[in-house]
Amino acid sequence: MATPAVPAHAVDAGPRPGAVGGRRWARRPVRGVDAAVVAGYLGLAVLLTIGQWGRPDRLFHQDNDQMLFEWMLAWAARAVTGAENPLHSAALNAPDGGVNLMANTSVLGLGVPLTPVTLAFGTQTAFLVAVVGCLAGTATAWYVLLARRLVGSRAAAAVGGLCCGFAPGMVAQAGAHLHMAAQFLVPPILALVFHPGPDRVRRRGVALGLLVAYQAFLGEEVLVFLALAAGTLALAYALADRATARRLAPAFLGRLGVGALVAAPLLAYPLWFQFFGPGHYRGVPFDAPGFRLDAASFVASARQTVLGDDHLPGLLAPNPSEENSFFGPGLLVLVVVIVVWLWRRPLVRALAVVGTLAALLSLGTTIRVDGTSTGLPGPYRLVSGLPLLDLAVPARFALICVPVLGVLVALSLDRVRSGAGAAAGGPPVRLLWGGAVAAALLPLAPTPIRAVPAWPVPAFVADGGWRPYVPAGRTLVPVPPVTGAGASPATFWSARTGLAFPAPGGYFIGPRSAGDATARWGAPDRPTSLLLRRVAETGEVPVVTDADRRQAVADLRHWRAAVLVQGGLHRGDAVRRTVDQLVGPGREVDGAWVWDVRALAG
């Protein structure tokens, strides 16, 4: 998630190679190196998504999350081309008020610029481009910040960027949560917050405010974690180097003030809409404190690494998309050595504080080790009741550790390369330390994000065969109409058809009811949707009564249904037979079972 701040002036003990002789980032002799590094990041990101390119029948393993983000990208494109409200949509949860997209992970900051890709190639391609852009973009942004501010070695900066952009936690998030993987604005924000120059306060403050506002439309959770990490780093650095902190404080506070004045009016209405607009909710529909990491996860291997497996990570993390630590013993030992070695630098001490605090917060309210509760209270208890942090998933605090480790590794490589390393033994020392870094990082090398089969969108839906059945003001109801946290055909079909039809339910977070803003997954349940979901899960055809049929008609009228459509299902025959008993026999049309219910629904 959030990423720790990196003040340029913090590299105090030893030379600042990036600033030697007034050298600038874009010097001609290193442009080819920069291009090669960025191309390497892009190539690795494409490799990690290889299981889906050109495969519309595949989704990443957290398939419901990908369906949601494909839908969000489709909505952004529709909002751009149709001049619709980007913060709310009635294309899902019809006719129960639609979805408050600002209160969900709408990633408008990705969806709007990707509109041409979405319109030309579809939502799956747009989603994959977004994943590649988030991973490679985050790595590149950290590479730029390191090379400009903290290290003189492009190799050190490249390794640091690689750690920051492709750590196990980043790869785990990228396959499911675009709003968590989109961290490419974090380094520029930090570069502005901690700029060492006292001049151009107003200009840098304006840029800071614009970037913060844009980050809110990429992922608010990252922004909250960024603020926490940056604040902790600033305080820790000020305690480590009071003289420098006093000298830079006026410009630092000035930039923050100007940034706040710029961001506030830009975010005022979207945030009002999120917390008070139609479809707003309170809290989260799951036990956030329960999503925590096991302390043993920090020295384990994640699933999607060369040494990973599918068993142990499942015991140490809440789910595959939240494997946010898993740094392995080698990297942690290496970082401890780096901190001890470079302890004289205020930046190193401040980074150590930020990383340690984030790791402790990720353990939740009670610390577990190897699946067993120790009974020891976790520091998360101290912040769990604070506004905004009370909605945070504890396991994601470990993402703050990712750039902490990446920056420390880059600093160590640069220090060995510099005169300090030469004085300690020259090339042999550089070779030994480089080998130690490689030995620590190679086990963390990511493997392609796991893809799973997906039922294709039926041709009846994809090719528009439904259109003669669905007049204006009526809905197409996928069967079963999943309305909870499960994979939703309504969301998937809507996304892949460019939101061509309104559908009830869907995968989103909304209020429990019109009079109760308590958060829940999906739309309020209807008896018929519960019945069909149970059949889909068990494969058992129930005894359908006249009361069930009357209820089905009432639910169809509530949904304003025109047609029921069943695509591929693992227990599809049982579901089809149940729907036949509820509304009469359907017929197969273009790869789907179709029930015309316009007469029943009135």
C-alpha positions in Angstrom: 0.0 0.0 0.0 1.4 3.1 1.2 5.0 3.7 0.6 7.4 5.4 2.9 8.8 8.8 2.4 12.3 9.3 1.2 13.7 12.8 1.8 16.5 13.6 -0.5 18.5 15.4 2.2 18.4 12.2 4.3 21.4 10.6 2.7 23.7 12.4 5.1 26.5 10.0 6.0 28.6 9.7 2.9 28.4 11.3 -0.5 25.1 12.0 -2.4 26.1 10.6 -5.7 22.9 11.7 -7.4 23.8 15.3 -6.7 27.6 15.2 -7.3 28.7 18.0 -9.6 25.1 19.2 -10.0 24.4 16.2 -12.3 20.8 15.8 -13.5 18.7 12.8 -14.2 18.5 13.1 -17.9 22.2 13.1 -18.7 22.7 11.7 -22.2 25.2 8.9 -21.3 22.7 7.1 -19.1 19.5 7.5 -21.2 20.1 4.1 -22.8 20.5 2.6 -19.4 17.2 4.2 -18.2 15.4 2.9 -21.3 16.7 -0.6 -20.8 15.7 -0.6 -17.1 12.1 0.6 -17.9 11.9 -2.0 -20.8 12.9 -4.7 -18.4 10.2 -3.7 -15.9 7.6 -3.7 -18.7 8.8 -7.1 -20.0 8.6 -8.7 -16.5 5.1 -7.2 -16.0 3.9 -8.7 -19.3 5.4 -12.0 -18.4 3.5 -12.1 -15.1 0.2 -11.6 -16.9 1.0 -14.1 -19.8 -1.7 -16.5 -18.7 -4.5 -14.3 -19.9 -3.4 -12.5 -23.0 -5.6 -13.6 -25.8 -7.5 -16.0 -23.5 -11.1 -14.6 -22.9 -11.9 -17.9 -21.1 -9.3 -17.2 -18.4 -9.3 -15.0 -15.3 -6.8 -14.4 -12.5 -7.4 -16.6 -9.5 -9.5 -14.0 -7.6 -12.0 -14.0 -10.4 -14.7 -12.0 -8.7 -12.3 -9.1 -8.2 -11.2 -9.1 -11.8 -14.8 -9.1 -12.9 -15.4 -6.0 -10.7 -12.4 -4.1 -12.0 -13.3 -5.0 -15.6 -16.7 -3.6 -14.9 -15.2 -0.4 -13.4 -13.0 0.1 -16.5 -16.1 -0.3 -18.7 -18.0 2.2 -16.6 -15.2 4.8 -16.8 -15.2 4.4 -20.6 -19.0 4.8 -20.7 -18.8 7.9 -18.4 -16.2 9.5 -20.7 -18.1 8.8 -24.0 -21.6 9.2 -22.7 -21.0 12.2 -20.4 -22.5 10.3 -17.4 -21.9 10.7 -13.7 -18.7 8.8 -13.1 -19.4 8.5 -9.4 -22.7 6.5 -9.7 -24.2 3.9 -12.0 -27.6 2.3 -12.4 -26.2 -0.4 -14.7 -25.9 -2.8 -11.7 -28.2 -3.2 -8.7 -31.2 -2.3 -10.9 -33.7 -1.2 -9.9 -32.6 -0.9 -6.3 -30.8 2.4 -6.7 -27.6 1.5 -8.5 -24.1 1.6 -7.1 -22.2 4.4 -5.4 -18.9 4.0 -7.3 -17.0 6.5 -5.3 -17.7 4.4 -2.3 -16.4 1.4 -4.2 -13.0 0.9 -5.9 -13.8 2.7 -9.1 -10.2 3.4 -10.2 -11.3 6.2 -12.3 -7.7 7.4 -12.4 -7.0 4.2 -14.5 -10.3 3.8 -16.3 -10.5 7.3 -17.8 -7.1 7.3 -19.5 -7.6 3.7 -20.6 -10.9 4.5 -22.3 -9.4 4.1 -25.8 -8.0 0.7 -24.9 -11.3 -0.4 -23.4 -13.4 0.7 -26.4 -11.0 -0.7 -28.9 -10.0 -4.0 -27.3 -12.4 -4.7 -24.5 -12.3 -4.8 -20.7 -10.0 -7.8 -20.4 -7.3 -6.2 -22.4 -7.8 -2.9 -20.5 -7.5 -4.8 -17.2 -4.3 -6.5 -18.3 -2.8 -3.2 -19.5 -3.7 -1.7 -16.2 -1.9 -4.5 -14.3 1.2 -4.2 -16.4 1.1 -0.4 -16.0 0.7 -0.6 -12.3 3.6 -3.0 -11.7 6.0 -1.5 -14.2 4.9 2.0 -13.5 5.5 1.6 -9.7 8.9 0.1 -10.3 9.8 2.9 -12.7 8.7 5.6 -10.4 10.8 4.3 -7.6 13.8 3.9 -10.0 13.5 7.5 -11.0 13.2 8.7 -7.4 16.2 6.6 -6.3 18.3 7.7 -9.2 17.5 11.4 -8.9 17.7 11.7 -5.1 19.3 8.9 -3.3 21.9 6.9 -5.3 24.4 7.6 -8.0 24.4 4.0 -9.3 21.8 3.2 -11.9 22.2 -0.5 -11.0 21.4 0.2 -7.4 18.4 2.3 -8.4 17.2 -0.5 -10.8 17.4 -3.2 -8.1 15.6 -0.9 -5.7 12.8 -0.2 -8.2 12.5 -3.9 -8.9 12.0 -4.6 -5.2 9.4 -1.9 -4.9 7.4 -2.8 -7.9 7.6 -6.6 -8.0 7.7 -7.7 -4.4 5.4 -10.7 -3.6 2.8 -8.4 -2.0 2.7 -6.2 -5.1 2.2 -9.2 -7.4 -0.4 -10.6 -5.1 -2.4 -7.4 -5.2 -2.0 -6.8 -8.9 -3.9 -10.0 -9.8 -6.9 -8.9 -7.8 -6.9 -5.3 -6.6 -5.9 -2.6 -9.1 -6.5 0.1 -6.5 -3.8 -1.4 -4.3 -1.3 -2.1 -7.1 -1.6 1.5 -8.5 1.3 3.0 -6.6 3.1 4.8 -9.4 2.2 8.2 -8.0 3.6 7.5 -4.5 7.2 8.3 -5.3 6.4 11.6 -7.1 4.2 12.6 -4.1 7.0 11.8 -1.7 9.5 13.6 -3.9 7.4 16.8 -3.5 6.6 16.4 0.2 10.3 15.9 1.1 11.9 18.1 -1.5 15.2 19.4 0.0 15.0 22.8 -1.7 13.4 25.8 0.2 12.4 27.5 -3.0 9.3 27.2 -5.3 7.1 26.3 -2.4 3.9 27.4 -4.1 4.6 25.6 -7.4 5.6 22.4 -5.7 2.6 22.6 -3.3 0.3 22.9 -6.3 1.8 19.9 -8.0 1.5 18.0 -4.7 -2.2 18.8 -4.3 -2.9 17.7 -7.9 -1.1 14.4 -7.4 -2.8 13.7 -4.1 -6.2 14.4 -5.8 -5.3 12.1 -8.6 -4.2 9.3 -6.2 -7.6 9.5 -4.5 -9.1 8.4 -7.9 -6.6 5.5 -8.1 -6.9 4.2 -4.6 -7.8 6.0 -1.4 -6.5 3.2 0.7 -3.0 3.7 -0.7 -3.3 7.4 0.0 -4.3 6.8 3.7 -1.3 4.4 4.1 1.0 6.9 2.3 0.0 9.7 4.7 0.6 7.4 7.7 4.0 6.2 6.5 5.1 9.7 5.4 4.1 11.2 8.7 5.9 8.5 10.6 9.0 9.0 8.5 9.0 12.8 8.9 8.7 12.5 12.7 11.3 9.8 12.9 13.7 11.7 10.7 13.2 14.9 12.7 14.1 13.1 15.9 17.2 11.7 14.2 18.4 15.0 12.7 16.8 17.9 14.5 19.0 20.6 12.9 18.1 19.6 9.3 14.4 19.2 10.3 14.3 22.8 11.7 16.0 24.2 8.6 13.6 22.4 6.2 10.4 22.7 8.3 9.1 26.0 6.9 9.2 24.9 3.2 8.0 21.4 4.2 4.9 22.8 6.0 4.4 25.4 3.2 4.2 22.7 0.5 1.8 20.7 2.6 -0.4 23.7 3.2 -0.6 24.7 -0.5 -1.1 21.1 -1.4 -4.1 20.8 1.0 -5.6 24.0 -0.4 -5.4 22.6 -3.9 -6.6 19.1 -3.2 -9.5 20.0 -0.9 -11.8 21.7 -3.5 -11.0 19.0 -6.1 -12.0 16.2 -3.7 -14.8 17.9 -1.7 -17.7 16.8 -3.9 -16.4 13.3 -4.7 -15.8 12.7 -0.9 -19.2 14.1 0.0 -20.7 11.8 -2.6 -18.8 8.8 -1.2 -19.9 9.3 2.4 -23.3 10.9 1.9 -24.5 10.4 -1.7 -26.9 7.8 -3.0 -25.9 4.3 -2.1 -23.4 5.3 0.6 -22.7 2.9 3.4 -21.1 2.8 6.8 -18.3 0.4 7.8 -17.3 -2.6 5.8 -19.2 -5.9 5.1 -16.5 -8.1 6.6 -14.4 -8.4 9.7 -11.5 -6.1 8.8 -9.4 -7.0 11.9 -9.6 -10.7 10.9 -7.6 -10.0 7.8 -4.2 -10.0 9.4 -0.9 -11.7 8.8 0.8 -14.4 10.7 4.2 -13.3 12.0 5.8 -16.3 10.3 4.7 -15.0 6.9 7.5 -12.5 6.9 10.1 -15.3 6.5 8.0 -17.5 4.3 7.7 -17.8 0.5 4.6 -16.5 -1.3 2.6 -18.7 -3.7 3.7 -16.8 -6.8 7.4 -17.0 -6.3 10.0 -19.5 -7.6 10.1 -21.2 -4.2 6.4 -20.8 -3.3 3.8 -23.5 -2.8 0.0 -23.5 -2.4 -0.1 -24.8 1.2 1.9 -22.8 3.7 0.9 -19.3 2.4 -2.7 -20.2 3.0 -2.0 -20.8 6.6 -0.2 -17.5 7.1 -2.2 -15.0 5.1 -6.0 -14.4 4.9 -6.2 -15.2 1.1 -3.9 -15.3 -2.0 -4.4 -11.6 -2.8 -3.2 -10.5 0.7 0.2 -12.2 0.8 1.7 -8.8 1.5 4.8 -9.8 3.4 6.5 -13.1 2.6 10.0 -11.5 2.2 11.9 -14.7 3.1 14.6 -15.0 5.7 17.4 -14.0 3.4 16.1 -10.5 2.7 15.2 -9.8 6.3 18.6 -10.8 7.6 20.2 -8.6 4.8 18.1 -5.6 5.8 19.0 -6.0 9.5 22.7 -6.0 8.4 22.0 -2.9 6.3 20.3 -1.0 9.1 23.2 -1.8 11.6 25.8 -0.9 9.0 24.2 2.4 7.9 22.7 3.3 11.3 24.5 6.7 11.3 22.3 7.9 8.5 19.1 9.6 9.8 17.2 8.3 6.7 18.1 4.7 7.5 17.0 5.1 11.1 13.7 6.6 10.0 13.1 3.9 7.5 13.7 1.3 10.1 11.0 2.9 12.3 8.5 3.0 9.5 9.1 -0.6 8.4 9.0 -2.0 11.9 5.8 -0.1 12.8 4.1 -1.2 9.5 5.1 -4.9 10.1 3.7 -4.8 13.6 0.4 -3.2 12.5 -0.1 -6.0 9.9 -0.2 -8.6 12.6 -3.6 -7.4 13.7 -5.1 -7.2 17.2 -3.6 -10.5 18.5 -0.3 -11.8 17.2 -0.1 -15.3 15.7 2.9 -17.4 14.9 2.7 -20.4 12.6 -1.1 -20.4 12.9 -1.1 -20.4 16.7 -2.2 -17.4 18.7 0.3 -16.1 21.2 -2.3 -14.2 23.2 -0.1 -11.1 22.8 -1.9 -7.9 21.8 -0.9 -6.4 18.5 -0.2 -2.7 18.0 -3.1 -2.6 15.5 -5.4 -2.2 18.6 -4.0 1.3 19.1 -5.2 2.5 15.7 -8.2 0.2 15.0 -10.7 2.8 16.2 -9.3 5.8 14.4 -11.3 7.2 11.4 -10.3 5.7 8.1 -7.8 3.3 9.7 -10.8 1.5 11.3 -11.7 0.5 7.7 -8.2 -0.7 6.8 -7.3 -4.3 6.4 -4.4 -4.9 8.8 -2.6 -7.3 6.4 -2.1 -4.5 4.0 0.1 -2.5 6.3 2.9 -4.9 5.3 2.9 -3.3 1.9 4.5 -0.2 3.5 7.5 -2.5 4.2 8.0 -3.1 0.5 9.5 0.2 -0.5 11.3 0.4 2.9 13.2 -2.7 2.0 13.7 -1.6 -1.6 15.2 1.7 -0.6 17.5 0.1 2.0 18.8 -2.4 -0.5 19.5 0.3 -3.1 21.3 2.5 -0.5 23.5 -0.5 0.5 24.4 -1.3 -3.1 25.3 2.3 -3.8 27.3 2.6 -0.6 29.4 -0.4 -1.5 29.9 1.0 -5.0 31.0 4.4 -3.6 34.3 5.3 -2.0 33.2 3.7 1.3 33.0 0.3 -0.4 36.3 0.8 -2.1 38.1 1.7 1.1 36.8 -1.5 2.7 38.2 -3.7 0.0 37.2 -2.5 -3.5 35.9 -4.9 -6.1 35.9 -8.0 -3.9 33.6 -6.3 -1.4 31.3 -5.1 -4.2 31.2 -8.6 -5.6 30.5 -10.3 -2.2 27.8 -7.8 -1.3 26.2 -8.1 -4.7 26.1 -11.8 -4.3 24.5 -11.5 -0.9 21.8 -9.2 -2.4 21.2 -11.6 -5.3 20.9 -14.6 -2.9 18.3 -12.7 -0.8 16.2 -11.5 -3.8 16.3 -14.5 -6.2 14.0 -16.7 -4.0 11.5 -13.8 -4.3 11.5 -13.8 -8.1 7.8 -13.8 -9.1 6.1 -16.3 -11.3 3.2 -15.6 -13.6 -0.1 -14.8 -11.8 -2.2 -17.9 -11.7 -5.1 -17.9 -14.1 -8.2 -20.1 -13.8 -10.9 -21.1 -16.3 -13.9 -18.9 -16.6 -17.3 -19.7 -18.2 -17.4 -17.5 -21.4 -20.2 -15.0 -21.8 -23.0 -16.8 -23.7 -23.3 -15.7 -27.4 -26.9 -14.8 -26.7 -25.6 -12.1 -24.4 -22.3 -11.2 -26.1 -23.8 -10.9 -29.6 -26.9 -8.9 -28.5 -29.5 -11.7 -29.0 -31.2 -10.5 -25.8 -32.1 -7.1 -27.2 -35.5 -8.0 -28.7 -36.5 -9.3 -25.2 -35.5 -6.3 -23.1 -37.4 -3.1 -23.7 -36.4 0.2 -22.0 -36.9 0.2 -18.3 -36.6 -3.6 -18.0 -33.6 -5.8 -16.9 -31.8 -8.9 -18.0 -31.4 -11.2 -15.0 -28.5 -13.7 -15.1 -29.2 -17.0 -13.5 -28.5 -17.4 -10.7 -28.8 -13.8 -9.7 -25.8 -13.7 -7.3 -26.1 -10.7 -5.0 -23.5 -11.4 -2.4 -19.7 -11.7 -2.4 -19.5 -14.5 -4.9 -18.5 -14.3 -8.5 -21.3 -12.4 -10.2 -22.4 -13.2 -13.8 -24.3 -9.9 -13.8 -21.0 -8.0 -13.2 -19.0 -10.1 -15.7 -21.5 -10.1 -18.5 -22.2 -6.4 -18.1 -18.4 -5.6 -18.2 -17.7 -7.8 -21.3 -20.6 -6.3 -23.2 -19.7 -2.7 -22.4 -22.6 -2.3 -19.9 -25.1 -2.9 -22.6 -28.0 -3.9 -20.3 -29.1 -3.1 -16.8 -29.0 -6.1 -14.4 -30.1 -6.6 -10.8 -27.5 -7.5 -8.1 -23.8 -7.5 -8.8 -20.5 -7.6 -6.9 -20.1 -4.4 -5.0 -20.5 -2.9 -1.5 -23.7 -1.0 -0.7 -26.1 -0.3 2.2 -28.1 -3.0 3.8 -31.4 -1.3 2.9 -32.7 2.2 2.1 -33.1 2.9 5.8 -30.0 1.1 7.0 -26.6 2.3 5.8 -24.7 -0.7 7.3 -22.4 -2.1 4.6 -23.1 -5.4 2.9 -22.0 -7.2 -0.2 -24.2 -6.7 -3.1 -27.9 -5.9 -3.2 -30.5 -6.9 -0.6 -31.3 -10.6 -1.0 -34.6 -11.8 -2.6 -36.0 -15.2 -1.8 -35.7 -16.4 -5.3 -32.1 -15.4 -5.6 -31.4 -17.3 -2.4 -33.2 -20.4 -3.6 -31.3 -20.5 -7.0 -28.0 -19.8 -5.3 -28.5 -22.7 -3.0 -29.3 -25.0 -5.9 -26.2 -23.8 -7.7 -24.0 -24.6 -4.7 -25.5 -28.0 -3.8 -26.8 -29.3 -7.2 -30.0 -30.5 -5.4 -33.3 -29.7 -7.1 -35.8 -28.6 -4.4 -39.5 -29.3 -4.3 -41.0 -26.1 -5.7 -44.3 -25.1 -4.3 -47.0 -22.7 -5.5 -45.7 -20.2 -2.8 -42.3 -20.4 -4.4 -43.8 -19.6 -7.8 -45.7 -16.7 -6.4 -42.6 -15.4 -4.8 -40.7 -15.8 -8.0 -43.2 -13.7 -9.8 -43.0 -11.0 -7.1 -39.2 -11.0 -7.3 -39.3 -10.8 -11.1 -41.6 -7.8 -10.8 -39.2 -6.2 -8.2 -36.3 -6.7 -10.6 -38.5 -5.5 -13.6 -37.2 -8.6 -15.3 -37.8 -9.1 -19.0 -35.6 -12.2 -19.5 -33.8 -14.8 -17.4 -30.5 -16.1 -18.9 -28.4 -19.0 -17.7 -24.9 -19.5 -19.1 -22.3 -22.0 -18.1 -22.6 -23.4 -14.5 -21.0 -26.4 -12.8 -24.4 -27.5 -11.6 -26.3 -25.9 -14.4 -28.8 -28.7 -15.0 -30.2 -28.5 -11.5 -30.5 -24.8 -11.7 -32.3 -25.0 -15.1 -34.8 -27.6 -13.9 -35.5 -25.4 -10.8 -36.1 -22.3 -13.0 -38.4 -24.4 -15.3 -40.5 -25.3 -12.2 -40.7 -21.6 -11.1 -41.5 -19.8 -14.3 -42.2 -22.4 -17.0 -39.9 -24.2 -19.5 -37.1 -22.2 -21.1 -35.3 -22.8 -24.4 -31.7 -22.9 -25.5 -30.7 -19.9 -27.6 -27.1 -19.2 -28.8 -25.4 -21.1 -26.0 -27.7 -20.0 -23.2 -31.0 -21.1 -21.5 -33.5 -18.3 -21.9 -36.8 -17.7 -20.1 -39.0 -14.9 -21.5 -40.7 -13.6 -18.4 -42.2 -10.4 -19.7 -45.7 -11.7 -19.4 -45.1 -12.9 -15.8 -43.3 -9.8 -14.6 -46.0 -7.5 -16.1 
